[in-house]
Amino acid sequence: MQKLLAGFILLLSAMIQTNPDKDEFVFFVQDILIEESKNYMFMDIPYHLLAPLLVKEITVHTQKRNWVVFSLYKLEVNTYLKGVFRVKALGVANNFILLGKPELY
């Protein structure tokens, strides 16, 4: 019983330590935006080259709900060139799990 409790405490502390932060989510979203926009052009410039310029907008509009062992992230941001980008994700163990498909409309 004590080994089970010790294992649970160890797992719980590892999950707390590996709860990803907002900056990691911003880079995760930036990668998604680049991937989603590879086929778009703006004034003969591939749109995915412009996506890194949205880092400040992504940071400002990201909503984070921290539940200690994991975090829920929600983002709805105007990309100015291709409309609104919307994504929800669960951050756990230094990874992000998308909750639904990212939308760019």
Phi, psi and omega in degrees: 000319180293324178294322179295316178295317178297319178296319178296316179296319178296315178297316180298317179293324177294320179292323178296317182290334184256016175291115185293150181262179185296322180298320178295323177295320180300315178292325176299314180293321178301318177297320177296315180299318179298315181294318182291335188252017183298334183266001181264149178234148173226112181051049179064015176250127177301129186300329182295341175283338180270344183304321179300339179290348182270005184304316181296316179297318179297316180298316182293321186267000179281130176253128181239132172244111184269123178247029178069301181270344175207167178227148174253131181242140177223134181221133171222111186224143176278123181274358178069324183260325184235018177095209186264137177249130183229134179207146173232142182210155175253126178257118181208139177052048180058026178226163177237136178244119180292137175254083186100172181275136175299141182244134173232106184223000000 
